[in-house]
């Protein structure tokens, strides 16, 4: 049997495997791989936990967003109701104010008419008195003596 290079290479390989097993290299490699696997599993668990937290936060923010939207809609509805109420109150107040001012103006017009009528009557009375004075003055000039004599007779007869 001839010992060629292949045989010696095979023997060297067996010796290499023996040394590797003797120094527990497979256990060391297995331990390194196991620790690497454990780290990867813990990273995956952490990523899964973070993903669940993110989904919970997303759900919470979505719930808060919906609540805020409904609250905003309620505020807008309340503001519209308030604006409508204030508009109705303003219209009522304006109508009342216009009615009061119209009544006040009508009262002033009626008062002015009454005052004008009173002024006309007073002026008419003054004119009538002046006319009567002028007529009486003319009559006294023309029949003054006869009227005085007649008045004296009337007074004398009444006194007796």
TORKEVO-205757 format. One record per residue (C-alpha): residue number from 1; residue in three letters; x, y, z. Coordinates in Angstrom, 2 decimals, decimal comma. Example, Ala and Ser with C-alpha at 12.3 -4.5 7.8 and 13.67 -1.06 7.14 Angstrom:
<r i="1" aa="Ala" px="12,30" py="-4,50" pz="7,80"/>
<r i="2" aa="Ser" px="13,67" py="-1,06" pz="7,14"/>
This chain:
<r i="1" aa="Unk" px="0,00" py="0,00" pz="0,00"/>
<r i="2" aa="Unk" px="1,39" py="3,16" pz="-0,98"/>
<r i="3" aa="Unk" px="0,90" py="6,21" pz="1,08"/>
<r i="4" aa="Unk" px="0,22" py="9,00" pz="-1,21"/>
<r i="5" aa="Unk" px="-0,60" py="12,68" pz="-0,58"/>
<r i="6" aa="Unk" px="-4,34" py="12,07" pz="-0,46"/>
<r i="7" aa="Unk" px="-3,90" py="9,63" pz="2,41"/>
<r i="8" aa="Unk" px="-1,77" py="12,11" pz="4,32"/>
<r i="9" aa="Unk" px="-4,24" py="14,88" pz="3,61"/>
<r i="10" aa="Unk" px="-7,00" py="12,62" pz="4,98"/>
<r i="11" aa="Unk" px="-4,94" py="11,88" pz="8,12"/>
<r i="12" aa="Unk" px="-4,21" py="15,60" pz="8,57"/>
<r i="13" aa="Unk" px="-7,92" py="16,28" pz="8,28"/>
<r i="14" aa="Unk" px="-8,69" py="13,69" pz="10,95"/>
<r i="15" aa="Unk" px="-6,04" py="15,14" pz="13,23"/>
<r i="16" aa="Unk" px="-7,44" py="18,62" pz="12,61"/>
<r i="17" aa="Unk" px="-10,92" py="17,42" pz="13,55"/>
<r i="18" aa="Unk" px="-9,52" py="15,71" pz="16,62"/>
<r i="19" aa="Unk" px="-7,78" py="18,89" pz="17,77"/>
<r i="20" aa="Unk" px="-10,90" py="20,91" pz="17,07"/>
<r i="21" aa="Unk" px="-12,99" py="18,45" pz="19,14"/>
<r i="22" aa="Unk" px="-10,35" py="18,26" pz="21,87"/>
<r i="23" aa="Unk" px="-10,32" py="22,01" pz="22,36"/>
<r i="24" aa="Unk" px="-14,14" py="22,04" pz="22,23"/>
<r i="25" aa="Unk" px="-14,33" py="24,39" pz="19,26"/>
<r i="26" aa="Unk" px="-17,73" py="23,02" pz="18,18"/>
<r i="27" aa="Unk" px="-19,12" py="23,81" pz="21,64"/>
<r i="28" aa="Unk" px="-17,59" py="27,29" pz="21,45"/>
<r i="29" aa="Unk" px="-19,05" py="27,84" pz="17,97"/>
<r i="30" aa="Unk" px="-22,40" py="26,44" pz="19,11"/>
<r i="31" aa="Unk" px="-22,32" py="28,69" pz="22,16"/>
<r i="32" aa="Unk" px="-21,48" py="31,72" pz="20,00"/>
<r i="33" aa="Unk" px="-24,25" py="30,83" pz="17,55"/>
<r i="34" aa="Unk" px="-26,71" py="30,24" pz="20,42"/>
<r i="35" aa="Unk" px="-25,88" py="33,61" pz="21,96"/>
<r i="36" aa="Unk" px="-26,25" py="35,24" pz="18,56"/>
<r i="37" aa="Unk" px="-29,61" py="33,48" pz="18,07"/>
<r i="38" aa="Unk" px="-30,72" py="34,58" pz="21,57"/>
<r i="39" aa="Unk" px="-29,74" py="38,17" pz="20,79"/>
<r i="40" aa="Unk" px="-31,64" py="38,07" pz="17,51"/>
<r i="41" aa="Unk" px="-34,69" py="36,56" pz="19,28"/>
<r i="42" aa="Unk" px="-34,56" py="39,26" pz="21,97"/>
<r i="43" aa="Unk" px="-34,27" py="41,92" pz="19,26"/>
<r i="44" aa="Unk" px="-37,26" py="40,40" pz="17,48"/>
<r i="45" aa="Unk" px="-39,23" py="40,31" pz="20,75"/>
<r i="46" aa="Unk" px="-38,30" py="43,94" pz="21,43"/>
<r i="47" aa="Unk" px="-39,34" py="44,90" pz="17,91"/>
<r i="48" aa="Unk" px="-42,63" py="43,02" pz="18,38"/>
<r i="49" aa="Unk" px="-43,22" py="44,77" pz="21,72"/>
<r i="50" aa="Unk" px="-42,41" py="48,17" pz="20,19"/>
<r i="51" aa="Unk" px="-44,73" py="47,42" pz="17,28"/>
<r i="52" aa="Unk" px="-47,56" py="46,54" pz="19,69"/>
<r i="53" aa="Unk" px="-46,90" py="49,73" pz="21,67"/>
<r i="54" aa="Unk" px="-46,93" py="51,74" pz="18,45"/>
<r i="55" aa="Unk" px="-50,22" py="50,15" pz="17,42"/>
<r i="56" aa="Unk" px="-51,68" py="50,90" pz="20,87"/>
<r i="57" aa="Unk" px="-50,49" py="54,51" pz="20,63"/>
<r i="58" aa="Unk" px="-51,89" py="54,76" pz="17,13"/>
<r i="59" aa="Unk" px="-55,25" py="53,42" pz="18,32"/>
<r i="60" aa="Unk" px="-55,23" py="55,85" pz="21,26"/>
<r i="61" aa="Unk" px="-54,37" py="58,81" pz="19,04"/>
<r i="62" aa="Unk" px="-57,04" py="57,76" pz="16,58"/>
<r i="63" aa="Unk" px="-59,57" py="57,62" pz="19,43"/>
<r i="64" aa="Unk" px="-58,42" py="61,03" pz="20,67"/>
<r i="65" aa="Unk" px="-58,62" py="62,45" pz="17,13"/>
<r i="66" aa="Unk" px="-62,18" py="61,18" pz="16,75"/>
<r i="67" aa="Unk" px="-63,09" py="62,60" pz="20,16"/>
<r i="68" aa="Unk" px="-61,53" py="65,94" pz="19,22"/>
<r i="69" aa="Unk" px="-63,39" py="65,97" pz="15,90"/>
<r i="70" aa="Unk" px="-66,71" py="65,26" pz="17,61"/>
<r i="71" aa="Unk" px="-65,96" py="67,93" pz="20,22"/>
<r i="72" aa="Unk" px="-65,09" py="70,40" pz="17,47"/>
<r i="73" aa="Unk" px="-68,35" py="69,56" pz="15,69"/>
<r i="74" aa="Unk" px="-70,24" py="70,12" pz="18,95"/>
<r i="75" aa="Unk" px="-68,49" py="73,47" pz="19,45"/>
<r i="76" aa="Unk" px="-69,30" py="74,54" pz="15,89"/>
<r i="77" aa="Unk" px="-72,93" py="73,47" pz="16,33"/>
<r i="78" aa="Unk" px="-73,16" py="75,33" pz="19,64"/>
<r i="79" aa="Unk" px="-71,59" py="78,43" pz="18,06"/>
<r i="80" aa="Unk" px="-74,08" py="78,27" pz="15,17"/>
<r i="81" aa="Unk" px="-76,97" py="77,92" pz="17,62"/>
<r i="82" aa="Unk" px="-75,63" py="80,84" pz="19,66"/>
<r i="83" aa="Unk" px="-75,21" py="82,95" pz="16,51"/>
<r i="84" aa="Unk" px="-78,76" py="82,16" pz="15,41"/>
<r i="85" aa="Unk" px="-80,09" py="83,01" pz="18,88"/>
<r i="86" aa="Unk" px="-78,12" py="86,25" pz="18,98"/>
<r i="87" aa="Unk" px="-79,33" py="87,13" pz="15,46"/>
<r i="88" aa="Unk" px="-82,93" py="86,54" pz="16,49"/>
<r i="89" aa="Unk" px="-82,43" py="88,63" pz="19,65"/>
<r i="90" aa="Unk" px="-80,79" py="91,40" pz="17,64"/>
<r i="91" aa="Unk" px="-83,64" py="91,39" pz="15,11"/>
<r i="92" aa="Unk" px="-86,20" py="91,54" pz="17,93"/>
<r i="93" aa="Unk" px="-84,30" py="94,32" pz="19,67"/>
<r i="94" aa="Unk" px="-84,00" py="96,23" pz="16,37"/>
<r i="95" aa="Unk" px="-87,71" py="95,85" pz="15,69"/>
<r i="96" aa="Unk" px="-88,49" py="97,06" pz="19,22"/>
<r i="97" aa="Unk" px="-86,14" py="100,02" pz="18,85"/>
<r i="98" aa="Unk" px="-87,63" py="100,96" pz="15,45"/>
<r i="99" aa="Unk" px="-91,14" py="100,69" pz="16,92"/>
<r i="100" aa="Unk" px="-90,17" py="102,87" pz="19,92"/>
<r i="101" aa="Unk" px="-88,50" py="105,47" pz="17,71"/>
<r i="102" aa="Unk" px="-91,42" py="105,46" pz="15,29"/>
<r i="103" aa="Unk" px="-93,81" py="105,97" pz="18,22"/>
<r i="104" aa="Unk" px="-91,59" py="108,76" pz="19,60"/>
<r i="105" aa="Unk" px="-91,48" py="110,48" pz="16,20"/>
<r i="106" aa="Unk" px="-95,25" py="110,09" pz="15,80"/>
<r i="107" aa="Unk" px="-95,73" py="111,55" pz="19,30"/>
<r i="108" aa="Unk" px="-93,46" py="114,50" pz="18,42"/>
<r i="109" aa="Unk" px="-95,37" py="115,05" pz="15,18"/>
<r i="110" aa="Unk" px="-98,70" py="114,96" pz="17,05"/>
<r i="111" aa="Unk" px="-97,31" py="117,35" pz="19,65"/>
<r i="112" aa="Unk" px="-96,01" py="119,68" pz="16,92"/>
<r i="113" aa="Unk" px="-99,43" py="119,56" pz="15,21"/>
<r i="114" aa="Unk" px="-101,17" py="120,37" pz="18,52"/>
<r i="115" aa="Unk" px="-98,71" py="123,20" pz="19,16"/>
<r i="116" aa="Unk" px="-99,20" py="124,56" pz="15,65"/>
<r i="117" aa="Unk" px="-102,99" py="124,38" pz="16,07"/>
<r i="118" aa="Unk" px="-102,73" py="126,16" pz="19,43"/>
<r i="119" aa="Unk" px="-100,48" py="128,83" pz="17,87"/>
<r i="120" aa="Unk" px="-102,93" py="129,30" pz="15,00"/>
<r i="121" aa="Unk" px="-105,84" py="129,58" pz="17,44"/>
<r i="122" aa="Unk" px="-103,92" py="132,07" pz="19,60"/>
<r i="123" aa="Unk" px="-102,95" py="134,10" pz="16,56"/>
<r i="124" aa="Unk" px="-106,54" py="133,95" pz="15,29"/>
<r i="125" aa="Unk" px="-107,78" py="135,15" pz="18,68"/>
<r i="126" aa="Unk" px="-105,23" py="137,99" pz="18,66"/>
<r i="127" aa="Unk" px="-106,29" py="138,99" pz="15,13"/>
<r i="128" aa="Unk" px="-109,99" py="138,81" pz="16,11"/>
<r i="129" aa="Unk" px="-109,36" py="140,93" pz="19,21"/>
<r i="130" aa="Unk" px="-107,43" py="143,49" pz="17,19"/>
<r i="131" aa="Unk" px="-110,18" py="143,58" pz="14,56"/>
<r i="132" aa="Unk" px="-112,81" py="143,98" pz="17,27"/>
<r i="133" aa="Unk" px="-110,79" py="146,79" pz="18,85"/>
<r i="134" aa="Unk" px="-110,49" py="148,57" pz="15,53"/>
<r i="135" aa="Unk" px="-114,19" py="148,16" pz="14,83"/>
<r i="136" aa="Unk" px="-115,10" py="149,35" pz="18,32"/>
<r i="137" aa="Unk" px="-112,71" py="152,27" pz="18,01"/>
<r i="138" aa="Unk" px="-114,35" py="153,28" pz="14,73"/>
<r i="139" aa="Unk" px="-117,82" py="152,96" pz="16,24"/>
<r i="140" aa="Unk" px="-116,80" py="154,94" pz="19,30"/>
<r i="141" aa="Unk" px="-115,54" py="157,73" pz="17,05"/>
<r i="142" aa="Unk" px="-118,72" py="157,76" pz="15,05"/>
<r i="143" aa="Unk" px="-121,28" py="157,10" pz="17,86"/>
<r i="144" aa="Unk" px="-119,13" py="157,56" pz="20,90"/>
<r i="145" aa="Unk" px="-121,30" py="160,12" pz="22,66"/>
<r i="146" aa="Unk" px="-124,55" py="158,27" pz="22,02"/>
<r i="147" aa="Unk" px="-123,12" py="155,00" pz="23,28"/>
<r i="148" aa="Unk" px="-121,85" py="156,60" pz="26,47"/>
<r i="149" aa="Unk" px="-125,24" py="158,25" pz="27,08"/>
<r i="150" aa="Unk" px="-127,03" py="154,97" pz="26,46"/>
<r i="151" aa="Unk" px="-124,63" py="153,09" pz="28,79"/>
<r i="152" aa="Unk" px="-125,21" py="155,64" pz="31,56"/>
<r i="153" aa="Unk" px="-128,95" py="155,25" pz="31,20"/>
<r i="154" aa="Unk" px="-128,62" py="151,45" pz="31,33"/>
<r i="155" aa="Unk" px="-126,52" py="151,65" pz="34,47"/>
<r i="156" aa="Unk" px="-128,91" py="154,10" pz="36,10"/>
<r i="157" aa="Unk" px="-131,91" py="151,92" pz="35,35"/>
<r i="158" aa="Unk" px="-130,24" py="148,89" pz="36,71"/>
<r i="159" aa="Unk" px="-129,17" py="150,57" pz="39,85"/>
<r i="160" aa="Unk" px="-132,70" py="151,77" pz="40,62"/>
